[in-house]
């Protein structure tokens, strides 16, 4: 199944038997993010949450989203996307 990432507009081929492909077929409003864009967003979200300037509007448990600086650096080194 051919899918296009909504952020980088790259076309990717995914196995049509996977759960993600089934969700995209049955609910075409769902968006596909490639692994690079998804990881980049996750790392940036962790940075934003750990900055202290980010306010959740939904209640959450403290320290659920807290990562140590070493873990954040590990996440950013894995993707080679962040500086």
C-alpha positions in Angstrom: 0.0 0.0 0.0 1.4 3.4 -0.9 1.0 6.2 1.6 2.2 9.8 1.7 3.5 11.5 4.8 1.5 14.6 5.6 4.6 16.6 6.7 7.4 15.8 4.3 5.2 14.6 1.3 7.4 11.5 0.8 5.7 8.4 -0.6 6.3 5.2 1.3 5.3 1.6 0.8 3.8 -0.1 3.8 2.6 -3.7 4.1 -1.1 -3.7 3.4 -1.7 -6.4 6.1 -0.5 -4.2 9.0 -2.8 -2.6 11.5 -1.7 0.9 10.4 -2.7 0.1 6.8 -6.0 -1.2 7.9 -6.7 2.0 9.9 -5.8 4.1 6.9 -8.1 2.1 4.6 -11.1 2.0 6.9 -10.8 5.6 8.1 -9.3 7.7 5.3 -9.3 10.8 7.6 -6.4 9.3 9.6 -3.1 10.8 8.8 0.1 9.0 8.0 3.4 10.1 9.4 6.7 8.5 8.3 9.0 7.2 11.1 11.4 10.2 10.8 8.7 12.8 11.2 7.0 10.9 14.0 10.2 10.5 15.9 11.1 14.2 15.3 7.7 15.3 16.7 8.1 13.0 19.7 11.6 14.3 20.6 10.4 18.0 20.1 7.4 17.3 22.4 9.7 15.9 25.1 11.9 19.0 24.8 8.8 21.3 25.1 7.4 19.4 28.1 10.7 19.4 29.9 11.2 23.1 29.3 8.5 24.0 31.9 6.7 26.4 29.6 4.3 23.8 28.3 0.9 23.7 30.0 -1.3 20.6 29.7 -5.0 21.4 29.6 -5.8 17.8 30.6 -4.8 16.5 34.0 -1.8 14.2 33.9 0.4 12.4 36.5 3.6 14.2 37.3 6.8 12.7 36.1 5.1 10.6 33.5 6.6 12.7 30.7 9.8 13.6 32.4 12.9 12.4 30.8 16.4 12.9 32.1 18.8 15.0 29.9 20.7 11.8 29.0 17.5 10.1 27.8 16.6 13.2 25.7 20.1 13.2 24.2 19.8 9.5 23.5 16.5 10.1 21.7 17.9 12.9 19.6 21.0 10.9 18.7 19.0 8.0 17.5 17.2 10.1 14.8 20.1 12.2 13.7 17.5 14.9 12.9 18.0 17.3 15.8 21.2 19.3 16.2 
